[in-house]
Amino acid sequence: MKYNIDMEKGLQNTKNAIIWLCLAHLFADVYSGFLNPIMPFIAAKLGFSMAVATIIISISHICSSMLQPIFGFFADNILKRFFIFWGVILASLFIPLTPAAPNVFILLIFMILGSLGGSFFHPQAMGFINYFSGKDCSNTMGIFMSMGSLGFAFGPLMATWITQFLGLDVVSYTSLFGLALAFMMFIFVPKLSRIEKQPEHKDFIISFKEILGCRQMNYLMLVAMMKSLITSSSCILLPFLWKSMGYSPIYIGFALFLFVFAGALGSFLSPKAERIFGSKPVVYFSMWATFPMMLIFGLIYKTQPVLSILVFFIIGFTTMLAQPVTMVWAQRTLPKYKSIVAGFINGFCVGTVALCMSVLGAVAQKFGIMNVLIILSTVPAMASYYVKFLKEVK
């Protein structure tokens, strides 16, 4: 897809667009990070179990993820900034309302609508970032994705601080920040126009067949699923473990903050690691290192909580280290489907894992949270076998 930014605005508008898109990613994922650490307290308030909570969170992940390739298809076929604006609006409006829900049904409605915001925003935003950054795509994508991870890190910290000191219902007022940002984006993110007079619309079926029929894309989606498996299972299950051990909301929020902040640091350093070591070694390390770290965490989390949090930080860093590499690799593999590819890597893969997570809460409730997490951490190590089949794309 080719675009032409109004010439009089030039390079400055390109930089402005990248800045505002990164800022929007930060805010959108702040809201996405709200729910995991406070869900045990919402569950206690409304009276449902960890198994039910896991199903509810999984449904929200499915809504925020599985639909991303479809929205990416529409984003690749239109020039309107519709998806990035409404994505921020939906996420910032409905996710903060979830703690105020009077029952499980309303809670689920709020979570679905808020999660659709993430599904709207991410594919088009990543397609725009790929375009605006030009040849410097790896670095810019690393910054963009690290901003999202940073937002996802601050979300738990903000939500748990408000919950502990102000009350669950006060979380709803944070919507105002996201709505204000959406208005600012409408002003500062430039409109785009095609060089071609007639837009070349992509056929839905052909597009998806080409993407899903590409073996390289399938391997890259497998890598993305392995990343999501570790991050999702850790962020959903560990808050219940820590709550059962008597830890406060702010402790749980801070632990998740460190985990996701480490992921943001990994995403930021990913392009540099790729230049030094190459793409495949970065992906191999990211997939292999999780298991020994999770095993150490499981052995010491009861007796040495401070050291265990440090290990948890390292798990976050190694897991997310390959994220920007995987995204750019996929977009270079199928460059004409940038937004759709972003939807598959960042969304569909997460949603597929979320389907598995819907039953994981019941399994963890029966066999133990830590046992389940250690077993899950072996899966990326075994799946790393397929990395050798990936081909470098410039």
C-alpha positions in Angstrom: 0.0 0.0 0.0 1.4 3.4 -1.0 0.6 6.7 0.7 1.4 10.3 0.1 1.5 12.7 3.0 0.6 16.3 2.1 4.0 17.7 1.0 3.8 21.0 2.9 3.7 19.1 6.2 6.7 17.0 5.2 9.0 15.2 7.6 7.6 17.0 10.7 4.2 15.4 10.2 5.8 12.0 9.8 7.6 12.4 13.2 4.4 13.8 14.8 2.4 10.8 13.5 5.0 8.3 15.0 5.0 10.2 18.3 1.2 10.3 18.6 0.8 6.7 17.6 3.4 5.6 20.2 1.6 7.7 22.8 -1.7 6.2 21.8 -0.2 2.7 22.1 1.0 3.6 25.6 -2.4 4.7 26.7 -4.4 1.9 25.0 -2.3 -0.7 26.7 -2.4 1.1 30.1 -6.1 0.3 30.0 -5.4 -3.3 28.8 -3.2 -3.8 31.8 -5.9 -2.7 34.3 -7.8 -6.0 34.6 -5.3 -8.8 35.4 -4.1 -7.6 38.9 -7.5 -6.4 40.1 -9.6 -9.3 38.8 -9.2 -11.3 42.0 -10.7 -8.4 43.9 -13.5 -7.9 41.3 -14.2 -11.7 41.6 -14.4 -11.4 45.4 -16.7 -8.4 45.1 -19.1 -10.2 42.6 -18.6 -13.6 44.1 -17.1 -15.8 41.3 -14.2 -18.2 41.3 -10.8 -18.2 39.6 -12.0 -20.6 37.0 -14.8 -18.2 36.0 -12.5 -15.2 36.2 -10.1 -17.0 33.8 -12.9 -17.6 31.3 -14.0 -14.0 31.5 -10.5 -12.7 30.9 -10.0 -15.2 28.1 -13.2 -13.9 26.4 -11.9 -10.4 26.6 -8.5 -11.5 25.1 -10.3 -13.2 22.3 -12.3 -10.1 21.5 -9.2 -7.9 21.6 -7.1 -10.4 19.6 -8.9 -12.8 17.3 -10.6 -10.1 15.3 -7.5 -8.1 14.6 -6.7 -9.8 11.2 -10.2 -8.8 10.1 -9.9 -5.2 11.2 -6.4 -5.3 9.7 -7.9 -6.2 6.3 -10.3 -3.2 6.4 -7.4 -1.0 7.6 -5.3 -2.1 4.6 -8.2 -1.2 2.3 -9.1 2.3 3.6 -7.3 5.5 4.4 -9.5 6.7 7.2 -8.0 6.9 10.7 -11.2 5.3 12.0 -9.7 2.3 13.7 -7.0 4.1 15.7 -9.4 6.7 17.0 -12.2 4.5 17.9 -9.8 1.9 19.3 -8.5 4.3 21.9 -12.1 5.6 22.6 -13.5 2.1 23.2 -10.6 0.9 25.3 -10.4 4.1 27.5 -14.2 4.2 28.0 -15.3 0.7 28.8 -12.3 -1.1 30.4 -12.2 1.4 33.3 -15.9 0.8 33.8 -15.5 -2.9 34.6 -14.7 -2.6 38.3 -18.0 -0.7 38.7 -20.1 -3.5 37.0 -23.0 -4.6 39.3 -23.0 -8.2 38.0 -21.0 -10.7 35.9 -23.1 -10.1 32.8 -22.5 -6.3 32.7 -18.8 -6.9 33.6 -18.5 -9.1 30.5 -20.2 -6.5 28.3 -17.8 -3.8 29.4 -14.8 -6.1 28.9 -15.9 -7.1 25.4 -16.5 -3.5 24.3 -13.2 -2.3 25.8 -11.3 -5.2 24.3 -12.7 -4.5 20.9 -10.9 -1.1 21.2 -7.6 -3.0 21.2 -8.7 -5.0 18.3 -9.5 -1.9 16.4 -6.3 0.0 17.2 -3.4 -2.3 16.9 -3.5 -3.6 13.3 -4.0 -0.1 11.7 -1.5 1.5 14.1 1.2 -1.0 13.2 0.5 -0.6 9.5 0.9 3.1 9.9 4.1 2.8 11.9 5.6 0.5 9.2 4.8 3.2 6.6 5.8 6.3 8.5 9.1 4.8 9.7 10.3 3.9 6.2 13.7 2.2 6.2 14.1 2.6 9.9 11.2 0.2 10.5 13.0 -2.1 13.0 14.0 0.6 15.4 10.6 2.5 15.2 8.6 -0.7 15.6 10.8 -1.6 18.6 10.0 1.8 20.2 6.3 1.5 19.3 6.0 -2.0 20.8 8.0 -1.1 23.8 5.6 1.9 24.5 2.7 -0.6 24.4 4.5 -2.9 26.8 5.3 0.1 29.0 1.6 1.0 29.1 0.7 -2.6 29.9 3.3 -2.4 32.7 1.9 0.9 34.2 -1.7 -0.3 33.9 -1.5 -2.8 36.8 0.4 -0.3 38.9 -2.2 2.4 38.4 -5.2 0.1 38.8 -3.9 -1.5 42.0 -2.9 1.8 43.5 -6.3 3.2 42.9 -8.0 0.0 44.1 -6.0 0.0 47.4 -6.1 3.7 48.3 -9.2 5.0 46.6 -11.5 2.0 45.9 -12.4 -0.1 42.9 -15.1 2.2 41.6 -12.7 5.2 41.2 -10.9 3.3 38.4 -13.7 4.4 36.1 -12.6 8.1 36.2 -9.4 7.3 34.4 -11.4 7.1 31.2 -11.0 10.9 30.8 -7.3 10.6 30.0 -7.8 8.2 27.1 -10.7 10.2 25.6 -8.6 13.4 25.7 -5.8 11.6 23.9 -8.2 10.4 21.2 -9.2 14.0 20.6 -5.5 15.1 20.4 -4.8 12.3 17.9 -7.6 13.5 15.7 -5.8 16.8 15.5 -2.2 15.7 15.2 -2.1 12.4 13.3 -2.1 13.5 9.6 -4.6 12.4 7.0 -3.2 10.2 4.3 -4.0 10.0 0.5 -3.0 7.4 -2.0 -0.7 8.1 -4.9 -2.9 6.0 -7.1 -6.2 7.6 -8.2 -8.1 4.3 -7.8 -7.4 2.3 -4.6 -6.5 -1.3 -5.1 -8.8 -3.2 -2.8 -7.7 -6.5 -1.6 -9.9 -9.6 -1.8 -10.7 -10.9 1.7 -10.5 -14.6 0.9 -7.4 -14.3 -1.3 -5.6 -12.2 1.3 -6.2 -14.7 4.1 -5.4 -17.7 2.0 -2.1 -16.2 1.0 -1.2 -15.3 4.5 -2.3 -18.6 6.1 -0.8 -20.5 3.2 2.7 -19.0 3.7 4.8 -21.4 5.7 7.1 -18.7 6.9 4.1 -16.8 8.4 3.0 -20.0 10.1 6.3 -20.4 11.8 6.4 -16.7 12.9 2.8 -17.0 14.2 4.0 -20.0 16.3 6.8 -17.9 17.8 4.2 -15.2 18.6 1.9 -17.7 20.2 4.8 -18.9 22.5 5.4 -15.4 23.6 1.7 -14.9 24.4 1.5 -18.3 26.2 4.0 -17.2 28.8 2.9 -13.6 29.2 -0.9 -14.4 29.4 -0.6 -17.3 31.7 1.7 -15.4 34.1 -0.3 -12.2 34.1 -3.7 -14.0 34.6 -2.7 -16.8 37.1 0.0 -15.3 39.3 -2.3 -12.5 40.8 -4.5 -15.3 42.2 -1.5 -17.1 43.6 -0.2 -13.9 45.3 -3.6 -13.0 46.6 -3.9 -16.5 48.2 -0.6 -15.8 49.9 -2.0 -12.6 51.4 -0.2 -10.0 49.3 -1.9 -6.6 48.8 -3.2 -5.2 45.5 -0.3 -2.8 45.3 2.2 -5.6 45.7 0.5 -7.6 42.9 0.3 -4.6 40.7 4.0 -3.8 41.3 5.1 -7.3 40.4 3.2 -7.2 37.1 4.5 -3.8 36.5 8.1 -5.1 36.8 7.3 -8.1 34.6 5.8 -6.0 31.7 8.3 -3.2 32.1 11.0 -5.7 31.6 9.1 -6.8 28.5 9.1 -3.2 27.3 12.9 -3.0 27.9 13.3 -6.2 25.9 11.2 -4.8 23.0 13.2 -1.6 23.0 16.6 -3.4 23.0 15.4 -6.0 20.5 16.5 -4.2 17.3 20.0 -3.7 18.8 20.2 -7.4 19.8 19.1 -8.3 16.3 21.8 -6.2 14.7 24.5 -7.8 16.9 23.4 -11.4 17.0 21.0 -11.8 14.1 17.3 -12.5 14.1 17.3 -16.3 14.7 19.6 -16.2 17.8 17.4 -13.6 19.4 14.3 -15.7 18.8 16.0 -18.9 20.0 17.2 -17.2 23.2 13.8 -15.8 23.8 12.1 -19.1 23.5 14.7 -21.2 25.4 15.5 -19.0 28.4 11.9 -18.9 29.8 11.9 -22.5 31.1 14.9 -22.4 33.4 13.9 -19.0 34.7 10.3 -20.2 35.5 11.7 -23.3 37.2 13.9 -21.1 39.4 10.9 -18.8 40.1 8.8 -21.8 41.2 11.5 -23.0 43.6 12.0 -19.7 45.4 8.8 -17.7 45.3 7.7 -18.8 48.8 11.1 -18.6 50.6 12.8 -15.7 48.7 10.0 -13.4 47.4 12.3 -10.5 46.6 14.7 -12.7 44.5 11.7 -14.4 42.9 10.5 -11.0 41.7 13.9 -10.3 40.1 13.6 -13.7 38.3 10.1 -12.7 37.2 11.6 -9.5 35.8 14.1 -11.5 33.7 11.3 -13.8 32.4 9.5 -10.7 31.2 12.6 -9.4 29.5 13.5 -12.6 27.7 9.9 -13.4 26.6 9.3 -10.1 24.9 12.8 -9.7 23.5 11.8 -11.4 20.2 8.5 -9.5 19.8 9.5 -6.6 17.5 11.8 -8.9 15.5 8.9 -11.3 14.9 6.6 -8.5 13.8 9.0 -6.8 11.4 10.0 -10.2 10.0 6.4 -11.1 9.3 5.7 -7.7 7.6 8.7 -8.1 5.4 7.6 -11.5 4.5 4.3 -10.3 3.2 4.8 -6.5 2.7 1.5 -5.8 0.9 -0.5 -7.0 3.9 1.1 -5.0 6.7 -2.0 -4.3 8.8 -3.4 -7.8 8.3 -0.1 -9.4 9.2 0.1 -7.2 12.3 -3.4 -8.4 13.2 -2.3 -12.1 12.9 1.0 -11.7 14.8 -0.2 -9.3 17.5 -3.8 -10.4 17.7 -4.8 -13.8 16.3 -1.9 -15.5 18.0 -2.9 -14.0 21.4 -6.5 -14.9 20.8 -5.6 -18.5 20.0 -3.7 -18.7 23.3 -6.7 -17.1 25.0 -8.9 -20.0 23.8 -6.5 -22.4 25.7 -6.5 -20.1 28.7 -10.2 -20.3 29.1 -9.8 -23.8 30.6 -6.4 -23.2 32.2 -7.9 -21.6 35.3 -9.8 -24.8 36.2 -6.7 -26.9 35.5 -4.5 -24.6 37.7 -7.2 -24.6 40.4 -6.9 -28.4 40.5 -3.2 -29.1 40.0 -1.7 -25.8 41.3 -0.8 -22.6 39.6 3.0 -22.9 39.8 2.9 -26.5 38.5 0.9 -25.4 35.5 3.2 -22.4 34.8 6.4 -24.5 34.9 4.9 -27.1 32.5 3.7 -24.3 30.1 7.2 -22.8 30.0 8.6 -26.0 28.4 6.4 -25.5 25.4 8.3 -22.5 23.8 11.6 -24.4 24.3 10.2 -27.4 22.4 8.6 -25.2 19.7 11.9 -23.4 19.1 12.9 -26.4 16.8 10.9 -24.7 14.0 12.9 -21.5 14.1 15.6 -23.1 12.0 13.1 -23.1 9.1 12.7 -19.3 9.1 14.4 -17.4 6.2 15.9 -14.0 6.5 14.0 -11.3 4.6 15.4 -7.8 3.9 
